[in-house]
Amino acid sequence: MMRKALICMATLVMFTSVSVASADVTVSFYAESSTVAVGQATTVDIMASFDEPVVGWGLDLGIDDPDCLGWIDTSIGDDWNAADSLDEDGLAGLRFYTGIAGDVLLATLTLEGLAEGQTVLTLGSGPEEDEGFLLEAGGLATGVTFMPTTITVVPEPTTVLLFVPLLALHRRR
């Protein structure tokens, strides 16, 4: 545990002392469904496309309406080691000793429908020193594009079933 903490601290120092480098990174969400029922959970993958090898990353997740959708868990992708981040949100990963390029799974989020509605999920890298994309060649990627997604929370299935008899009565009239 102590070794992992030292490695994370060394990486944080690297993040704060590196220069900015030109590299294109596109970060997006992938969900099998853009809807979830109230009280149910769904998973959403955070995917990235790197044109240069990346050895570390840190992100911020934004949920436009947190009363509608809750973030309950994060699983870091298999190509990464989970890393602690200064904001303690768990959205950070490291690779030892070589970087990875191409299309990569960064993490899988587990989200829960809390109330009917629609909310936008966004990603970004905030002002914290440990956020962004650390390139294997050194420096932080500058050409980063974040693609949002929308999740719709629908009523519980049992709630919808309560209205079916009312619709049938209405049609008989």
C-alpha angles and dihedrals in degrees: 000000000000091000091052091050091051092049091049091049091049090051091049089053089051091051092053096045102044127098126238115265133192113252133134119240126173118193121191144159126249120196127170087217132021091208134070130177123240108271093019130106130227135181128233123190122219106217129188134193114207124191090190127041112271124203101183144013143181128189144180121226120213123198109193094207111024090178088065101043130024129204108224107164146005129207116191115224120263093249091063141061112230111248134197115246131203092244090048094225094130095235100126136098139184135197126208122231111341131036129240129229133188128042111346138175107233099179146331118233124206111212131183129211108237105170137359114276145076129279137181122230116210135180130206144149111246132203093281113119093234098057130095131047119304112209123220088232090055131264134066121284113253104187096071120154120189118201116203126212135202125230121195119207112208130193120279111275091242091055091055091049090057089064097050094081090048090054091050091052091048092053093052092062 
